[in-house]
Amino acid sequence: MIDVVFLLIVFFTLVINFTAADQDERIKLPISELAQPPEQPPTAPITLHILENGDVIYDGIDRSLRTLQDPLRHHVSVLKFLNIPANTVTVIIRGDAQCECGKIFDVMELCRGLGLEKFILRTKQQED
């Protein structure tokens, strides 16, 4: 009986879709004709959700740009402790379609100041 339980745990662990956990229903992604899935999964991704008003959801908490810096700095220091260079980490930005581009660039600039250099901007594929 215990073997069956462990097999079920392994099965569901392999089948579960973890990308749904990285999404926030308040974000309505912009539609792009050029959107396509990445060729390979990102290295040690950090997901930032940018709301319409420019606030950022990080680790499930709404933060202003000013209050985002300390948690990101802590994340980078943990990466450094684990010997993962910050410039190899991918920042996934899920910006709301109604958010101003300048606010997204401000978040990217904050990340660049912490040594994070790789970005993925999430969009929705245009449906035919």
Sequence and secondary structure as in RCSB ss.txt:
>XXXX:A:sequence
MIDVVFLLIVFFTLVINFTAADQDERIKLPISELAQPPEQPPTAPITLHILENGDVIYDGIDRSLRTLQDPLRHH
VSVLKFLNIPANTVTVIIRGDAQCECGKIFDVMELCRGLGLEKFILRTKQQED
>XXXX:A:secstr
 HHHHHHHHHHHHHHS GGGGG  TT    EETT    SS  SS EEEEE TTS EEETTEEE HHHHHHHHHHH
HHHHHHTT  GGG EEEEEE TTS HHHHHHHHHHHHHTT  EEEE  EE   
